[in-house]
Amino acid sequence: MRAFIAVACPPEAKEKLALVVERIKPLGDLKVVETENIHLTLHFLGEVEERKLEELIAALSTVRKPGGFGVCIKGLGAFPGPGSPRVLWAGAEKGDNELRELHEAVDSAIAHLGLQKEGRFSSHYTIARVRYLRDKNGLKELLAEYKEKKFGCFQVDSFYLMKSVLQRTGPVYSVVREFQL
């Protein structure tokens, strides 16, 4: 099963991000993230063998952050940068340190399982992948316009083990297990 570990994005924030995505679409050839699929990836696992699933769930069940923490989604950005973007994202402003700590706790909990290692962590919600950008200036203007825009604030009390099934129309995500902090 293709899997990842994620923090959800509340519906109100997803809807605000969907409006931004509509403004981004004309700027180039983009693969936009479907509104229902917007999330923050704590750790991309890749293929996980079914026989390791129970071990993975047991390991993730040990991750705790009593009381949870608050997150605010604010601003837009591009990886590696606006001059040659590959990924367009909304940032996690408030809660960034807590998300990093949660990422590290998840990585520590599953390190012994021999799963795919995660690279550098950046707390962000991917909204589009850029295949080709026709209007660099338009993108720079849009990023500047939304630099201080808040898309929503919410409480993170849990994280999720997600399954990803790739289809012609794009990935379909489903929750395998929710883990309370």
N, C-alpha and C positions, 0 to 999 in steps of 0.2 A: 504494500500500500504506500502511495506517495503521501508524505505527511509533513506538517509543520506545526510549530507551537506559536500561538498568537494571543494578542490582547484585542478584544472587540472594539469596534467603533460604534457609538450609539446612533440610532436612526436619524436623529435631528442633525447631527454632524455629517452623516453620510449624505443627507439631502442637500445640505449647503455645499458640500464638496462636489456633488453631482452637477450643481449649477456652474461651478468653476470649470468642470470638465467640458461642459457644452461650449464654453468660451475658448477653451484650449484646442478643441478638435480642428477648427479651420487653419491652425498654424502649421500643420504638417501631416505626415502619415504617422499616426499614433495608434498604439494598442491601449485603449483606455481600460481601466479596471471597472468592472460592472459595479454599480452602486452597492448591491448586496454583498459584494466580495471585499469591500474596503476593510482593511484590518492592519494592525501593526504586528509584524513578524518578530518574535523573540528569537526563534531558532528554526531555520529550514532544515528538515531532516532528510529529505529525499526519500528514497525507497526504504521502507521499514518492513522487515520480514514479519509475517504474522506471529511466528513463534517468539519474537522479541516484544510483541505488543504488551503483554501483561507485565513484563519487567519494566518497560518504559512507563506504563501507567503507575506502577508501584513507585518508581523513582520520582516521577513528577508529583506524586501525592505527598512527598516529603517537603516540598517547597512551601514556605510560609512567609507571610508578611502581615502579621496581625493588624487588623483595622484597615487594611488596604491603603490606598493613596489616591490623591486627585491628579487628574491630567487635563491640560487644556491644549487643544489642537489650534495652532496659530501659525500663520504665514505659509508661503509656498516657496519651494526651492527646486533645484535641479542637481542631479549627480551626473557627471563629476562637476559640472558647472554650467551656467547659462550659455556659455559660448559654444559648447558641444554636448548638449544634454543627452543622456540615455534614459534617465528616469526622472519623472516629475513627481513631487511629493508635497504633502502638508506636514509641518513639523509638530512635534510634541514639545510644547514650551514648558508649562508647569508640569512637573512629574518626570522630567527628563532623567534626573538622577535616580529616582525610584525605578524607572523603567530599566536603566542600566543595571541597577542592583538586582532586579528581577531576572534580567537576561543572564547575569553572572550566576545567580542561584540556580536557574534552570540548567545552564551549562555544567555547573558543578554536580548537580543531581544526576545527570545522565552521562557524565564523562566515562564511567566504567562500562557503558554499553557498547562502545565501539561504533557509534553512529557517526554520520557525516559531521565534521567539525564546522562550526560557524566562523566566518571571518569577522572583520570589524563590525561592531554594532553601532547603529545610528537610529535613534528613536524617531521614526517617521511613518506616515501612512502613504504608501504609493498610490498615485491616482492615474498615472499613465506611463507607458514605455514609449520612447521615441524611436521610430524606425528612420524617419527622415524629417527634418525641420525645414519648412519653406520660409518661415518668417521669424528670424532670430530677434529682430527688433521688437516685433509684436510680443514674443515670449518675454523678453527683458522688461517690456512695459507692464505686462500682466503680472510678472513676479514682483515688480516694484509696487504695483497697485495693491497687491494682496499681502505685502510684506508684514503688515501689522494686523491683518484680519484674523479675528478669532472665529473658529468654526464650531466651537463647543467645548464645554468643560464638563467633566463627569468623574465619578468615583470608580476606581478599578478595585474590585473585590475578588476577581477571579481571572484565570487565563484558561486557554483551551488547547487541547490536542485536536488538530484538524486533519481531515482527509481531503486530498485534492484529486479529483478525477478529471483528466484532460479530455476535452471533447473538441470537435471542430469549431464550435461556437465559443469556446473558451473554457477555462477551468470551472468545475462545479465543486464547491466546498461544502463539507458537512462536519458537524461536531462529532468527534469520537468520544471525548470526555471533557467535562468542565472540572477545573480544580479551584477550590475556594482558597483564598489567601488567609 
